[in-house]
Amino acid sequence: MGNEGDGRIHDRWAWLRHAVIGPLLAAPPTHGELKTAIEALSRRTWRHPASGDPVTFAPSTIERWLYAARPAQDPVSVLRKKVRKDTGRHHAVNESLARALAAQYEQHPSWSYQLHHDNLWALVRANDALGVMPSYQTVRRYMQSRGLVRRARIRHPERPGMARAEAHRLHVEMRSYEVTHVHGLFHADFHVAKRPVLLPNGDRITPSLFGMLDDHSRLGCHVQWYVGQETRSFIHGCSQGIQKRGLPRGMLSDNGSAMIAGETVQGFRRLGVDYETILPRCPEQNGKQESFWTQIEGRLMPMLENVTDLSLDLLNEATLAWLEGEYNVSRHDEIGTTPLDRFLHSPTVGRESPSSDDLRRAFRCEVERTQRHTDGTFSLEGIRYEVPSRYRHVQRLVVHYARWDLSYVDLVDPQTGRVLCPVYPIDKARNADGTRRANEPLPYQADGLAPVQRSNEVAPLLRELMQRHAATGLPPAYVPVACEPVPGRKPANDKETR
């Protein structure tokens, strides 16, 4: 009794009552025959809607149902069991207890129902004005009916991001979403494996899987296992996904250190990708990626459970084969087709992938450095770099670089972002041979504004001051001293003796 399609118990009672009086509604008895018809129905046996046992109903009960349902537009709803007037009220929880419990919940939303009950009981013992303490079951039902459900504990409440995420979860509703076009949004994240792998040096480490998915089609753009979750690995995986599937319009990732690094954020900005990260402690915002990890652990990894000497190369080879051979070509229940088919036949807003050099150049952070004009160098990550002599007049330099590749550093124009020239670390050993290049002309010299010969005249301001003083007619305000040889001093040269 009580299959899933049978409805709730109140609905089954309404259906039974309607079935009892149904013949009287479908074929109303003639005048004087109603009582006989009701008595005949009272002698019939019906099936109890809850237990399934045989049951009969008194004539007065059937008569009451008939007079209630006959004038109604919806007789089934009239025959449904009435809702109690005090439904939703908890008589054992008075207003004082309710206020105390609400205040306690606001201070400690991560407490269990039992802990709330025990602390409320302590308040009641200390304050008789709160009244009689209800049972644990009553407190639990009251809290659940009022939305005072247990919330996860905030690990680092002092962090602004955690507080902002908690406020977001409380005041903004969560809804599933999907962009309308392929390449409209890519997801990228890391996943830590559940088993270690063997490295060539004999160490066993737990690798991390990088994954990139297209939001609309759920297509796996690229997956790859790495030793760690460094920024270099994240950008390496993103670059491969972009080169395989194209440049997206938006990107959503986690809040890991690799995802918020300067190389990552500034790189996507230079590529024209709207890059966003989810709020802390809100993995549901990247739910499609989290669902993908369950398939990795549920289907891929069990097929490798008997491989004792699993290496990183073998794991990557097997993962890519599973991605392209099963996941991307298997029917996805939510979209009703395969990810690859939807990726190929849906409208797209993607762009062609930049070249490898352009991607490498894009995923770098931008910093400012002060040039040391004594030797035309600046310091970057503890290494001094030489600035070409044509830029020796620039005080504040803007450079692009990736922290893991200090051999690829460019000097850029701060106004346009255009690369001016590469710069390289200073080579002190080569500079020790004494060979020096001639300085390239400065901008004013290249424009022909520099004088051809130096003048032997007094500076214009000083000449103006001297002329102004002479115009007053006053003698010079000093007493001249005759230049006579100092006794006993040897002449500086032969001309003084002649």
Residue, then its C-alpha position, 0 to 999 in steps of 0.5 A: m500500500g502506498n506506492e509512489g504514484d498513490g499520493r499522500i495520505h490526505d489525498r488518498w483519503a479525499w479520493l476514497r471519500h469521492a469514490v464513496i459518494g461518486p455514484l450519488l453525484a453521477a446519478p442523483p437518486t430521485h425524491g425520497e430515494l436518497k436515504t436508501a441509496i446512502e444506506a446501501l453505500s454504508r453496507r459496502t466494504w471499502r479499502h482503507p487508504a493507509s492500511g489496506d484493510p476492509v472498512t465501512f462508513a456510517p450513513s451519517t458520514i456519507e451524508r456529510w460528505l455528500y452535502a459538502a461535495r455536491p455544491a463544490q466546483d472541486p469536490v476532491s479538495v473539499l473532501r480532503k482532510k482539513v488543516r488544523k488551525d494550530t498547524g505550524r505553532h509550537h505551544a511548548v516553545n513560548e515567545s521568550l524561549a523562541r527569542a532566546l533560541a534565535a539569539q543563540y542560533e545567530q551567535h552559533p549557527s554551526w551548533s548541532y540541535q543537541l548542543h542548542h537544546d543543552n545550552l537552552w536548557a542551561l538558560v532555562r535553569a538560570n532564568d525562570a522567566l523563560g518558562v518550561m523547557p521543551s523536549y529535544q524533539t520539540v526543539r529540533r522540530y521548531m528549529q527546522s520549521r523556522g529555518l534554523v538549520r545547521r550551517a557549516r563552520i567558517r574555518h577562517p572568519e577573519r578573512p574578508g572573502m569568507a565573510r563575503a561568501e557567507a553573506h552571499r549564501l545567506h542573502v542570495e539564492m543558488r540556481s543552476y545555470e548554463v550559458t547559451h553558446v559554446h565557448g561562452l564559458f570554460h571551467a578550470d580547476f584542480h583535483v587531487a588524486k586518491r592514490p599516489v604515483l611513482l616518479p622516475n627518481g623513486d619518489r611517490i607523490t599524490p598528483s593533481l589533475f587539471g581539467m578544463l570543461d566547456d559549460h554549454s556542451r560539457l566537453g572536456c577541453h583538456v585534462q592533465w596530471y601534474v606534480g603540484q598545483e603551481t601557477r605554471s601548471f595551471i597556465h600550462g593546462c589552460s594554454q593546451g585547452i585553448q589551443k585544442r578547442g579555441l579561445p573562450r569568452g569567459m573563464l571560471s575557476d577556483n580561488g587557489s593561489a594559481m588561479i589568482a596569480g598575476e600571470t593568470v589574471q593579467g594573461f586572461r585580460r590580455l587575451g580578452v577573456d572575462y576571468e572570474t573566480i568563485l566565492p570561497r566555500c562555494p564549490e557549487q558555483n563550479g558544480k559542473q567541474e565537481s561532477f566531472w571529478t566524480q566520473i574521474e574517481g568513479r570510472l577512470m581510477p578504478m580501471l587503474e587500481n591493479v597497476t602497482d607501479l603507476s607512473l605520471d606518464l601512464l596516468n596522463e596517457a590513460t586519462l586522455a584516452w578515457l577523455e576522448g574515447e569515452y567521456n566526450v563521446s558518451r551520452h550526457d543525461e542532462i544535455g541529452t546528447t554527447p558533449l562532442d556532438r553538442f560542442l560541434h553543432s551548437p552556436t559558438v562565440g569562440r575565437e581562433s587560438p593564439s600561437s604558442d608564443d602569443l600565449r606564452r607572452a600573454f600569461r605574464c605579470e606586469v610590474e614596475r621597476t626603477q632604473r638605476h641610471t649609474d649602470g642602466t640596470f633594474s632588479l627583478e626577483g633578485i636578478r639585475y637586468e640590463v636596459p638598452s641604452r636608448y631607454r636609459h632616460v626612462q625612470r620607471l620601467v614596465v616589464h612583463y615576466a613569468r616567475w618560473d621563466l626569468s629568461y623571457v622578460d620584455l620591456v613594454d610601453p605602459q600606454t599601449g602594452r606593446v613590447l618594446c624589446p626583450v631584456y636579459p640578465i647582466d653578464k658581468a663576465r662578458n662586461a669584464d673584457g672592457t668592450r663597450r657599445a656606444n650609447e644610442p642617441l636619446p630622443y632629443q638627440a635623435d630629433g636634432l635638438a642637441p647643439v652641434q658645438r658647446s658655447n663658451e658664453v655665460a648662461p642666459l640667466l646669469r647674463e641677464l642678472m649681470q646686465r640688470h646689475a650693471a644697469t643700476g650704475l652701482p660698482p661691483a659689491y666686492v673689493p678686488v685683490a691684486c694677483e701677485p705671486v705667493p712668496g716661496r711658491k714654485p711656478a706651475n709651468d715655464k710660462e710663469t717664469r717668462 
